């Protein structure tokens, strides 16, 4: 039994969960945590091999969905496919995200700016928009993966920070709009975790030292330490929590 299975009761038993960006990093950790809690998991990612690998790791309750979250029609097809194979999703986690550049704002490549906002912000919006009819009919919970960088200024990450700040606002707005209709919407705001997204930056000694120096707990988070708060927000244990932006950042934004 894994460490996640040791900690997580069967709180997602019988629930269908859709996780975008589920092929790696934080999304993968959340997908595995939902599965350990008894859920049936649709693992969505742009790269088929990644989502198939995670679905295989989950086993018979895993289902792989190749998905480009920036494509509205593809998001709608993916939700329809999940419904037809697993049933209507009651948990939606939007973890797809990119951050391909680290440049001063005035030098930020404009096309890269657009791409980052398209994936991180519009991708979250298109996913929840596609899932809205079934969520609002049956109820459920949505967790958007934002970032502590969306709540504080961080040099050389203007597009990423702006996209994640907007994801927080989306969660807060939907949290108010959907509360009376049986759907909770929250965001988690992780600090620095060593993933494919951050590995190249954190491999630079002075940048790693800078990150650790700015983090009061003095270390990076583990993937499980970020996944666990997301599982809490997705579960009935957070039944009175909506429109929240939960910092999971070792004190970075304190």
Secondary structure, 3 states (H helix, E strand, C coil): CCHHHHHCCCCCCCCEEEEECCCCHHHHHHHHHHHHCCCEEEEEECCHHHHHHHHHHHCCCEEEEECCCCCHHHHHHHHHHHHHHCCCCCEEEECCCCCCCCCCHHHCCHHHHHHHHHHHHHHHHHHHHHHHHHHHHHCEEEEEECCHHHCCCCCCCHHHHHHHHHHHHHHHHHHHHHHHHCEEEEEEEECCECCCCCHHHHCCHHHHHHHHHHCCCCCCECHHHHHHHHHHHHCHHHCCCCCCEEEECCCCCC
